[in-house]
Amino acid sequence: MAIGIIGTLFRDSKCVSIIKKKEDYSKQELIELFLQHVGTGLPILTRKKSSILTLGCQLSDRQMDLLVELVQSHDIFDFADNSDVRSELCRLFKCDLDASIRVKNVRNVAVLFDAMAQYHLINNNWQYVMGEGRFLTSIKKDGTEKFITSSCLSSSLSRIRRNVSMTASQYAICKSIEQILREE
């Protein structure tokens, strides 16, 4: 894989001038340089803190408006009263959050992200990205806050699929994602 990346970098005239400026590159720097000049394609994830977490989400303004409407109407996230829901969601989908977002219902969040992945609005590795990035939290019964892991999201989806039928809210979330897809 590294040979292919390096070959692509050397074929790009912009990259050749940059590469000549520095003697020694780490594997992560080469990958970042590659992504910068060629595009993201499939996300490359490592377990290091400096890893690149991405959902690969690129929604139009209209799609984002519909998503905000969906999130607000189904009380999926618990945003602070003074927060801008749209900007918080944009930052969540760019994996660029300073603080995590509190979840009201983990199953509804799992349905939302799973439906978005099924319609190719986000990458299929969304559970890993959400868990590894620690972007989501929930309140435990004792009142403490905990990060939602990829395992928790996976278990929530499994419970929904095992029950065969979704709640009305979960069904509405799936239908809304279908509508968002049509708004391309």
Backbone bond lengths (Angstrom), bond angles and torsions (degrees), N, CA, C in turn:
res aa  C-N    CA-C-N  psi(-1)  N-CA   C-N-CA  omega(-1)  CA-C   N-CA-C  phi
1 M - - - 1.447 - - 1.527 110.72 -
2 A 1.346 117.60 -43.06 1.458 121.14 -178.13 1.520 110.93 -63.09
3 I 1.324 117.69 -36.22 1.461 121.11 179.30 1.528 110.13 -64.18
4 G 1.321 116.89 -42.00 1.462 121.15 178.35 1.520 111.64 -62.44
5 I 1.315 116.29 -42.00 1.465 121.00 178.77 1.516 109.77 -63.99
6 I 1.315 116.71 -46.70 1.462 120.41 -178.82 1.524 110.26 -63.06
7 G 1.336 116.70 -41.75 1.461 119.87 178.20 1.515 111.77 -60.17
8 T 1.310 116.38 -43.24 1.463 120.78 178.46 1.521 111.10 -63.41
9 L 1.326 116.67 -40.80 1.462 120.81 179.45 1.526 111.04 -62.44
10 F 1.338 117.36 -43.11 1.451 120.21 -178.63 1.521 113.35 -71.79
11 R 1.333 118.31 -20.82 1.460 121.13 176.27 1.526 111.89 -80.14
12 D 1.331 117.21 -18.38 1.458 121.94 179.78 1.532 108.52 -90.06
13 S 1.337 116.90 117.99 1.469 120.41 -175.14 1.527 112.59 -62.61
14 K 1.335 117.86 -32.63 1.466 120.60 177.78 1.526 110.58 -64.14
15 C 1.321 115.45 -39.41 1.462 120.21 -177.01 1.518 112.00 -71.53
16 V 1.324 117.25 -35.32 1.462 120.58 -177.13 1.522 110.15 -59.65
17 S 1.334 117.51 -42.82 1.462 119.69 179.98 1.524 111.30 -66.22
18 I 1.323 118.08 -35.03 1.457 121.45 178.33 1.527 110.42 -70.89
19 I 1.319 116.11 -42.64 1.464 120.83 -178.11 1.519 111.02 -62.99
20 K 1.328 117.00 -36.10 1.465 120.27 -179.60 1.526 111.84 -65.92
21 K 1.321 117.47 -22.60 1.460 121.05 -177.08 1.526 113.15 -75.41
22 K 1.314 118.21 -23.90 1.458 120.83 -175.67 1.522 109.32 -124.82
23 E 1.321 115.65 136.90 1.463 121.26 -175.60 1.531 112.92 -78.41
24 D 1.328 117.23 -45.63 1.464 120.35 -170.16 1.524 110.35 -125.51
25 Y 1.335 117.18 123.77 1.452 122.47 178.44 1.525 109.71 -115.85
26 S 1.338 115.83 139.64 1.464 119.34 172.69 1.524 108.16 -79.58
27 K 1.323 116.31 165.87 1.461 120.39 179.12 1.530 110.33 -60.52
28 Q 1.349 117.25 -41.16 1.463 121.52 -179.99 1.524 110.84 -63.67
29 E 1.354 117.68 -40.21 1.462 120.46 178.93 1.528 110.90 -64.97
30 L 1.332 117.13 -39.51 1.465 120.73 177.32 1.525 111.07 -63.05
31 I 1.324 116.10 -42.27 1.463 119.99 179.23 1.524 110.54 -63.99
32 E 1.346 116.80 -44.55 1.460 120.36 179.14 1.526 111.30 -62.66
33 L 1.334 116.81 -40.47 1.455 121.15 177.81 1.528 110.14 -63.23
34 F 1.308 116.03 -43.50 1.461 121.54 177.84 1.526 110.74 -59.76
35 L 1.338 117.01 -49.00 1.465 120.99 -179.02 1.520 111.83 -63.62
36 Q 1.323 115.96 -34.31 1.456 121.01 -179.59 1.530 111.64 -65.49
37 H 1.326 117.47 -38.04 1.454 120.69 -172.07 1.521 114.73 -102.85
38 V 1.317 117.70 -18.72 1.458 119.61 -176.52 1.514 111.53 -110.07
39 G 1.305 117.61 -32.34 1.463 121.72 -177.61 1.508 110.13 121.87
40 T 1.316 116.26 166.62 1.451 120.05 -173.53 1.510 113.25 -79.00
41 G 1.324 119.27 -43.28 1.460 119.71 -177.20 1.510 109.57 54.33
42 L 1.306 117.66 -126.23 1.459 121.06 176.36 1.517 108.77 -83.45
43 P 1.323 117.88 137.90 1.456 119.53 -179.36 1.524 110.73 -69.29
44 I 1.312 115.03 142.67 1.450 120.86 176.63 1.518 106.17 -107.09
45 L 1.312 116.68 115.21 1.446 121.33 -174.96 1.521 110.16 -115.82
46 T 1.316 115.13 136.59 1.456 121.03 172.80 1.510 107.29 -124.95
47 R 1.300 117.38 169.69 1.455 120.30 -178.05 1.531 112.55 -91.54
48 K 1.309 118.81 5.72 1.449 121.84 179.08 1.519 110.02 -77.73
49 K 1.338 115.81 159.66 1.458 120.83 177.80 1.525 110.93 -61.05
50 S 1.336 116.95 -32.13 1.458 120.67 -176.95 1.529 112.27 -84.44
51 S 1.335 116.28 13.77 1.464 119.49 -175.90 1.521 111.11 -67.31
52 I 1.306 114.22 160.71 1.458 121.43 -179.78 1.525 107.67 -99.36
53 L 1.317 116.51 107.42 1.464 120.93 176.64 1.516 108.07 -99.12
54 T 1.308 116.09 130.28 1.456 119.74 -179.86 1.524 110.24 -148.09
55 L 1.313 114.20 146.30 1.463 120.11 173.06 1.519 110.70 -98.95
56 G 1.330 117.24 -7.93 1.459 120.75 -179.58 1.516 112.75 63.63
57 C 1.317 116.76 31.53 1.467 122.05 -174.06 1.526 110.65 -93.98
58 Q 1.333 115.79 124.80 1.456 120.56 176.14 1.524 108.49 -135.73
59 L 1.318 115.33 85.88 1.458 121.10 -179.12 1.525 110.47 -93.00
60 S 1.316 116.24 145.64 1.466 120.96 174.30 1.534 107.86 -72.38
61 D 1.328 115.80 169.36 1.466 119.92 178.49 1.527 110.79 -60.32
62 R 1.311 116.55 -41.66 1.475 120.77 -179.92 1.530 110.56 -64.51
63 Q 1.331 116.95 -42.86 1.464 120.49 178.33 1.534 110.48 -63.44
64 M 1.322 116.40 -39.32 1.465 120.18 179.36 1.525 110.23 -66.39
65 D 1.325 117.58 -38.82 1.467 120.81 176.65 1.528 110.70 -60.29
66 L 1.331 116.09 -44.10 1.467 120.34 178.51 1.523 111.85 -64.90
67 L 1.326 116.13 -37.26 1.462 119.92 178.52 1.531 111.28 -66.61
68 V 1.307 116.39 -41.18 1.476 120.57 177.00 1.522 109.89 -61.07
69 E 1.326 115.73 -44.82 1.471 121.34 178.04 1.537 110.58 -59.41
70 L 1.318 115.89 -43.99 1.466 121.54 178.85 1.525 111.37 -61.20
71 V 1.309 116.63 -48.60 1.468 121.57 -178.02 1.522 110.84 -62.90
72 Q 1.312 116.66 -40.73 1.457 119.75 -179.61 1.530 112.16 -72.11
73 S 1.313 117.69 -37.93 1.461 119.62 -176.98 1.527 113.08 -74.10
74 H 1.318 117.44 -25.13 1.469 120.09 -178.79 1.527 112.92 -107.72
75 D 1.331 117.28 11.07 1.469 122.14 177.61 1.527 112.10 44.50
76 I 1.324 115.63 54.55 1.465 120.34 -177.74 1.516 111.01 -79.22
77 F 1.327 116.93 -44.72 1.459 121.93 -179.97 1.519 109.68 -113.04
78 D 1.317 115.51 156.58 1.461 121.81 178.86 1.526 107.78 -108.72
79 F 1.336 116.11 86.18 1.454 120.79 -179.90 1.520 109.56 -83.77
80 A 1.324 115.73 150.91 1.462 120.14 174.72 1.529 108.01 -63.38
81 D 1.316 115.80 150.51 1.472 120.73 -176.31 1.525 113.20 -55.51
82 N 1.320 117.02 -36.32 1.464 119.36 -175.80 1.530 113.44 -94.18
83 S 1.332 117.88 6.02 1.465 119.28 -177.66 1.526 111.48 -84.21
84 D 1.316 114.74 150.26 1.459 122.30 177.08 1.529 107.10 -88.78
85 V 1.317 116.26 107.68 1.468 121.94 -174.40 1.524 111.13 -58.58
86 R 1.313 116.28 -42.96 1.465 120.06 -178.55 1.532 111.36 -60.78
87 S 1.312 116.79 -48.40 1.471 118.98 -178.29 1.527 111.21 -66.89
88 E 1.334 117.13 -36.21 1.467 119.89 177.11 1.529 110.96 -63.85
89 L 1.332 116.53 -42.80 1.467 120.20 178.52 1.529 111.13 -66.24
90 C 1.324 116.58 -41.08 1.473 119.62 177.68 1.524 110.16 -59.07
91 R 1.317 116.27 -44.82 1.464 120.01 179.54 1.527 111.39 -66.62
92 L 1.334 117.21 -35.73 1.467 120.43 177.17 1.527 110.25 -63.67
93 F 1.320 117.29 -45.78 1.461 120.34 -178.07 1.521 112.52 -73.58
94 K 1.326 117.54 -17.51 1.469 120.80 173.34 1.530 110.47 -92.43
95 C 1.347 115.95 -2.29 1.469 121.74 -177.44 1.523 110.66 58.17
96 D 1.321 115.94 43.30 1.456 122.10 -175.39 1.529 109.45 -129.06
97 L 1.323 116.44 59.90 1.464 120.74 -177.87 1.521 111.17 -105.67
98 D 1.332 115.58 138.70 1.460 119.90 173.32 1.523 109.77 -79.75
99 A 1.318 115.75 -36.77 1.458 121.93 178.98 1.520 108.14 -129.92
100 S 1.310 115.49 158.67 1.462 118.66 -179.28 1.533 110.61 -79.18
101 I 1.322 114.82 162.92 1.465 121.54 179.40 1.527 108.04 -102.06
102 R 1.323 115.39 134.11 1.460 120.37 179.74 1.523 110.09 -80.49
103 V 1.311 115.57 135.07 1.457 123.64 -177.67 1.519 109.19 -100.92
104 K 1.324 116.82 138.35 1.466 120.29 176.56 1.521 111.26 -86.74
105 N 1.335 117.15 -40.52 1.460 121.73 -177.46 1.526 108.22 -141.19
106 V 1.329 116.31 110.39 1.467 121.53 -175.61 1.531 111.18 -61.40
107 R 1.316 117.03 -38.05 1.472 118.98 -179.72 1.528 111.92 -63.97
108 N 1.322 116.50 -40.09 1.468 119.32 178.21 1.534 111.10 -66.12
109 V 1.322 116.60 -37.30 1.471 120.62 176.52 1.523 109.63 -64.28
110 A 1.321 116.63 -43.85 1.461 121.27 179.02 1.527 110.60 -61.29
111 V 1.329 117.04 -42.12 1.467 121.03 178.13 1.529 110.10 -63.82
112 L 1.328 117.17 -43.79 1.462 121.60 179.72 1.524 110.84 -58.15
113 F 1.333 117.07 -54.56 1.455 120.57 -177.53 1.529 111.83 -66.95
114 D 1.316 117.51 -37.51 1.462 120.53 179.44 1.532 110.88 -65.13
115 A 1.325 116.75 -41.81 1.467 120.38 178.10 1.532 109.97 -65.11
116 M 1.325 116.92 -40.47 1.465 119.81 178.02 1.527 110.46 -63.20
117 A 1.319 117.39 -38.17 1.473 120.88 178.35 1.525 110.84 -69.10
118 Q 1.330 117.11 -40.62 1.467 120.55 179.66 1.527 111.89 -62.11
119 Y 1.322 116.86 -33.15 1.458 121.39 179.08 1.528 111.88 -95.54
120 H 1.316 116.77 12.84 1.465 123.87 175.08 1.524 113.50 61.47
121 L 1.322 116.80 31.22 1.458 120.48 174.86 1.528 110.62 -85.95
122 I 1.337 116.70 -23.48 1.467 122.88 173.46 1.528 108.18 -137.34
123 N 1.317 115.66 168.41 1.465 120.92 179.17 1.528 111.10 -69.09
124 N 1.318 115.70 156.13 1.465 121.00 179.31 1.533 112.84 -71.36
125 N 1.308 118.54 -15.80 1.464 120.74 -179.57 1.534 112.21 -90.71
126 W 1.307 117.21 26.92 1.463 122.18 -176.57 1.520 112.74 -58.57
127 Q 1.334 118.28 -34.88 1.466 120.07 179.66 1.524 110.52 -62.99
128 Y 1.328 115.56 -44.87 1.464 120.43 178.44 1.525 110.36 -61.59
129 V 1.327 117.07 -46.59 1.464 121.57 -177.35 1.530 110.79 -62.12
130 M 1.333 116.77 -46.13 1.466 119.94 -179.82 1.533 111.62 -64.58
131 G 1.325 116.65 -40.12 1.457 120.33 179.92 1.517 112.63 -70.99
132 E 1.319 115.92 -46.83 1.466 121.10 -177.83 1.522 111.72 -67.73
133 G 1.337 116.83 -37.77 1.456 121.14 -179.40 1.516 113.68 -78.53
134 R 1.332 116.77 -13.36 1.467 122.29 -178.00 1.533 110.68 53.09
135 F 1.321 114.69 48.41 1.466 121.23 -177.28 1.521 113.17 -86.50
136 L 1.332 117.92 -18.36 1.458 121.40 -174.56 1.527 111.05 -121.81
137 T 1.326 115.84 141.64 1.470 121.21 175.16 1.518 109.33 -132.05
138 S 1.332 114.86 162.10 1.461 120.56 173.91 1.527 107.62 -140.89
139 I 1.324 115.17 163.90 1.454 121.34 179.20 1.528 108.83 -96.48
140 K 1.323 115.86 125.58 1.467 119.81 177.26 1.529 109.41 -78.14
141 K 1.326 116.71 169.93 1.466 121.43 -178.04 1.524 112.34 -61.55
142 D 1.345 116.50 -29.44 1.467 119.15 -179.77 1.534 112.32 -83.22
143 G 1.348 116.77 2.73 1.456 120.72 175.44 1.520 114.43 94.22
144 T 1.312 118.19 -5.90 1.457 120.47 179.16 1.529 110.18 -84.84
145 E 1.306 114.38 155.54 1.458 119.85 -179.43 1.526 109.07 -95.81
146 K 1.340 116.95 140.70 1.463 120.71 177.74 1.522 109.52 -134.45
147 F 1.331 115.18 149.91 1.462 119.83 176.69 1.516 109.24 -75.07
148 I 1.328 115.58 143.52 1.457 120.96 176.95 1.521 107.70 -88.07
149 T 1.313 116.19 123.64 1.457 121.99 -177.69 1.521 110.70 -91.85
150 S 1.315 115.23 167.34 1.468 119.48 176.58 1.527 109.72 -64.67
151 S 1.323 116.86 -33.09 1.459 121.57 177.84 1.526 111.07 -63.93
152 C 1.316 116.54 -41.09 1.468 121.67 178.19 1.529 110.55 -63.06
153 L 1.324 116.96 -43.28 1.466 121.19 178.75 1.524 110.97 -64.97
154 S 1.323 116.03 -41.73 1.464 120.99 179.05 1.529 110.95 -63.96
155 S 1.321 116.62 -43.46 1.468 120.91 178.91 1.522 111.15 -63.20
156 S 1.319 116.62 -39.61 1.464 120.40 178.81 1.520 111.03 -62.19
157 L 1.333 116.32 -43.59 1.468 119.79 177.79 1.520 111.28 -64.43
158 S 1.314 116.64 -40.49 1.475 120.65 179.62 1.523 110.86 -61.62
159 R 1.338 116.71 -42.67 1.465 120.42 178.93 1.528 111.21 -62.11
160 I 1.313 116.26 -40.07 1.471 120.24 179.58 1.525 109.89 -65.67
161 R 1.317 116.88 -45.15 1.473 120.96 -178.09 1.522 112.07 -69.13
162 R 1.323 116.30 -32.55 1.463 120.12 178.24 1.518 111.11 -67.58
163 N 1.327 116.24 -36.10 1.469 120.75 179.98 1.521 112.12 -73.29
164 V 1.290 118.21 -10.83 1.464 126.95 178.35 1.530 112.23 66.64
165 S 1.296 119.10 -41.06 1.466 119.76 -179.56 1.526 109.99 -105.08
166 M 1.317 115.15 142.97 1.462 121.42 177.90 1.516 109.49 -95.40
167 T 1.312 114.87 160.42 1.460 118.61 172.13 1.527 107.92 -71.64
168 A 1.310 116.32 165.75 1.471 120.59 179.74 1.531 110.48 -60.18
169 S 1.314 116.43 -38.78 1.456 121.06 179.83 1.530 111.13 -64.76
170 Q 1.328 116.58 -44.09 1.463 120.54 -179.94 1.531 111.19 -65.68
171 Y 1.310 116.60 -39.03 1.465 121.00 177.25 1.533 109.45 -64.20
172 A 1.319 117.00 -42.55 1.472 121.41 179.50 1.534 110.68 -64.08
173 I 1.326 117.11 -35.88 1.461 121.14 177.85 1.534 109.33 -62.38
174 C 1.327 116.73 -46.55 1.478 121.14 179.16 1.519 111.48 -61.32
175 K 1.318 117.18 -43.93 1.465 121.24 179.73 1.534 110.67 -65.23
176 S 1.322 117.09 -37.31 1.467 120.49 178.58 1.531 111.15 -66.64
177 I 1.313 117.00 -37.14 1.468 120.61 177.45 1.533 109.58 -65.55
178 E 1.328 116.73 -38.39 1.467 121.16 175.42 1.531 110.06 -58.54
179 Q 1.327 115.92 -43.28 1.462 121.10 179.76 1.527 110.34 -66.19
180 I 1.312 117.38 -39.69 1.472 121.42 178.21 1.525 109.60 -61.01
181 L 1.313 116.72 -40.40 1.466 120.96 179.06 1.525 111.01 -61.16
182 R 1.328 116.73 -40.33 1.461 121.35 -178.56 1.528 112.79 -69.23
183 E 1.330 116.97 -16.61 1.471 121.26 -176.99 1.524 112.88 -83.98
184 E 1.309 118.60 8.97 1.473 121.13 -178.52 1.445 110.59 -52.81
